[in-house]
Amino acid sequence: MAILVVCSGCKKSFNVDDKFAGKTGACPKCKAKITVPEKAPEVTVHAPDEFSGGGKGVSGKLLLKPIERQEARVKPVAAAVIGGVAAAAVAWAFAVRSIDPENSMLRYLVSGAGLLLVSPPLAIAAYTFLRDPDAEPYRGKTLFIRAGACGLVYTVLWGIFVYLRTQLGTPIELMYWVFVAPPFLIVGGLAGKFSLDLETSNGYFHYAFYVAVTMLLEWIAHLPMVWQ
């Protein structure tokens, strides 16, 4: 292997056999004294499959194992639980529908209790589609705690909205919506973002999904819609 040498006198560059590494001699052009650099260590490029299972020691045993990405999949048990809760939510909406419309207080109490139960599964269902695919997903107890906190905030927002709706009267005029709607969207979107570590835009989509589903349940239960 040749070594590249640059003369400090005439600045001419030329190759010297590596057997002269570290030796001193005269430049073939200007006869200036130059020292051949030491031979640089060779870099060996290993085949990719040689380290596919991690680095190996002298004995040939693996020292390290590659970190494998785990894809989050919707497990059958979790899917069955979410599906069961969704079916129960629809059944609950029909139960609310059967309550005497004159007994509005009882209808709202039953509706609030049902929202507390259905909100966490709805938060989990939306999270499975809106989470960051490159981040480690929440699972098990941690996921249920975070979804429960998110669902609680969403339920409280619904309670506040119902209270304001009764105070403003029906139907709610357009001017009221300009002042009433934005705070709910901001708080709901931030609740989805921080409770489940979603991107800001996905936090608002998460809350929008929740509102859309609960509005459907309101329609099934014959409760006043948000614009009434």
C-alpha positions, 0 to 999 in steps of 0.5 A, spaced: 500 500 500 502 506 497 503 512 502 502 519 500 507 524 501 508 532 500 514 535 500 515 541 505 520 544 500 517 544 493 510 542 495 510 536 490 506 530 492 508 523 490 506 516 493 512 512 496 511 504 498 509 503 505 515 499 507 519 506 507 514 508 513 517 512 518 524 513 514 527 519 512 530 521 505 531 526 499 525 529 495 526 526 488 525 533 485 528 538 490 532 534 494 529 537 500 529 532 507 522 529 508 520 524 513 515 519 510 509 518 515 507 512 519 503 507 515 495 509 517 491 503 520 487 499 515 479 500 516 476 493 515 468 494 513 465 488 516 459 485 513 452 487 515 450 480 517 457 479 522 454 484 527 446 482 526 446 479 532 450 484 536 458 484 537 462 478 539 467 477 544 474 473 543 470 467 545 465 468 540 459 469 544 454 475 543 456 481 547 450 486 545 444 485 542 440 489 537 435 493 540 428 491 536 423 496 535 416 493 538 410 495 534 404 496 538 398 492 536 391 492 538 390 486 542 384 482 541 382 482 549 383 490 549 379 490 542 374 486 545 373 490 551 373 497 547 368 493 543 364 491 549 364 498 552 362 501 545 356 496 545 354 498 552 354 505 551 349 505 545 345 500 550 346 506 555 344 511 550 337 507 549 336 507 556 337 514 557 332 515 551 327 511 555 327 516 561 321 520 562 323 527 558 320 531 563 325 528 568 331 532 565 335 532 572 335 524 572 336 524 565 342 528 565 345 524 572 344 518 568 348 521 562 353 524 566 355 517 570 355 513 563 360 518 560 364 517 566 364 510 564 365 510 556 370 516 556 376 512 558 375 507 552 374 512 547 380 516 549 384 509 548 380 507 542 382 514 539 389 514 542 391 507 538 390 511 531 393 518 533 399 516 537 406 517 534 408 511 531 415 512 532 414 513 540 414 507 545 406 506 546 403 506 553 400 500 555 397 496 561 396 500 567 399 506 565 395 507 559 388 506 563 391 511 568 392 516 562 386 515 558 382 515 565 385 522 566 383 524 559 376 522 559 375 525 566 377 532 563 373 531 557 367 529 562 368 535 566 368 539 560 361 536 557 358 538 564 360 545 564 358 546 557 351 543 559 351 548 565 352 554 560 347 551 555 342 551 561 344 558 563 344 561 556 338 558 553 336 555 547 337 555 541 344 558 543 345 564 538 351 564 534 355 570 537 355 566 544 358 560 540 364 565 538 366 566 545 364 559 548 366 554 543 374 556 543 375 555 550 372 548 550 376 546 544 383 549 547 382 545 554 380 539 550 385 539 545 391 540 550 388 535 555 389 530 549 396 532 548 399 532 555 395 526 558 397 521 552 403 525 549 400 526 542 402 531 537 398 538 538 394 537 532 392 530 534 390 532 541 385 536 538 383 531 533 383 526 539 378 531 543 374 532 536 373 524 536 370 524 543 365 530 541 363 526 535 362 520 538 358 523 544 354 527 540 352 521 536 350 518 543 346 524 545 342 523 539 341 516 540 338 518 547 334 524 545 338 529 549 339 536 546 344 537 541 350 542 542 347 547 538 340 547 541 
